[in-house]
Amino acid sequence: MADRYKLTGQDPLAKQPKTIIISHGGSPIRKKRPARSPESTQLTGLMALLISTGILLVLTGATVTTAVISFIFFTPIIIITSPIWVPTGILLFFFVAMVLSVCGVGLAAAAVLVVQLLMKGGDGR
């Protein structure tokens, strides 16, 4: 196990020499960049982002709060009046399904009629 780390012939725990950066009379090779202040357009964009985020967060909170309070308030009313709403909902569902079915059949009949007229030539003979 000890010879796994001796690939280069050196002790793995031996201290490595420090890298020295040489400067040739001028500025050093690695210079620190001067700190830049953000531009006014960046500040305006950041302010717009923060303001719109805050407004959306307030609106989300108001919506969730209203929904929870409405749910708490209307649940007993819905439970008490459910003997009226359930049969009404069932009848309304069947009525809407019937109307949509009749409209679909009428549309299909009109499409067949148009196709038949186009197949004859459409000149009214």
N, C-alpha and C positions, 0 to 999 in steps of 0.2 A: 504494500500500500504506500509505503514511503517513497518508492521509486517512481510512482506515478507523477509526482510533481517535479522530478529532476530531469525534465526533458532537455533543458538548456544547460544543465550542468551547474546551475546555481541553486542555492538554498531559497525556497519560496518565501521564507520569512526574512531574508536579508533585505536591508534597507537599500532602496534604489536611489541613485544620485538625483538631485533636483535639476530640473531643466532651467537653464539660464538664458534669459532674453538679452541679446546684445544690441546695444544702441550705437549707431555709427555717428556720433556727434550731433545728430539731429534729434528728432522726437523718437520716443520708443516705438517699437513695432506695434504693440498693443496700446492703443489710446482709448481712454474713456470717452464715450460719446457724450456730448453736452445734452442735458435734459431739455426736452422741448415742451413748451406749454401747448395745450390743445388750441386749435383754431376756433374762431367764433362759430363757424358752420358746424363743427363737431359739437360744440357746447349747445347750440340750438337744437341739433338733432337729438342729443342726449336728453335735453329738457322736454322735447316733444315726446320722446319715448317714455320718460318717467311720468309725465302728465297723463298720456293716454293709457298707460298701464294702470295708474291709480284710478282713473275714471272707470275703466273696465272692471277692475277689482271691486269697486264700490257697487257698480251695477250688478255684478254677479252675486255679491253678498245680499243686495236688496231682493233680487229675484229668488234666491234660495230661501231667504227668510220669509218672503211672502208665500212661497209654495208650501213651506212647512206649516206656517200659521193657518193657511187655507185648508190644508189637509187635516189639521187638528180640529178646526172649526166645522168643516163640512162632513167629516166622517160620520158623526152621529146622525146628521140629517139624512145622509145617503142610506145608512143602515135602516133608519126608521121608515123611510119612504121606498125601500127596495121592493115591497110587494106591488108597487105601482110601476116602478121603472123597469123591472125585469120583463114582465109581459109586454110592456110598451116597446122596449128595445127589440124583443123577438119579433113582434108584429112589424115594426119599422124595418128590420133587416129583411124580412120576407117581402115586404112591399117594394123596397129598393131593388132587391134581386129580381123581382117580377118585371119591374119597369125596365131595368137594364137588359133583361132577356128579350123583352118585346122589341126594344130599340135595336138590339143586335140582330134579331131575326129580320126586322124591317130593313136594316142596312144590308144584310146579306141578300135579301130579295131584290133590293134596288141594284145591287152590284150585278146580280145575275141578269136582270133586265137590261142593264147597260151593255153587258157583254153580248147578250143575244142581239141587241140592236146593232152593235158594231160588227158582229159576224154576218148579218144580213146585208151589210153595206151601208146602213144608216141613212138611206135615201127615202125611207118611208114607204116602200113598196109592199 
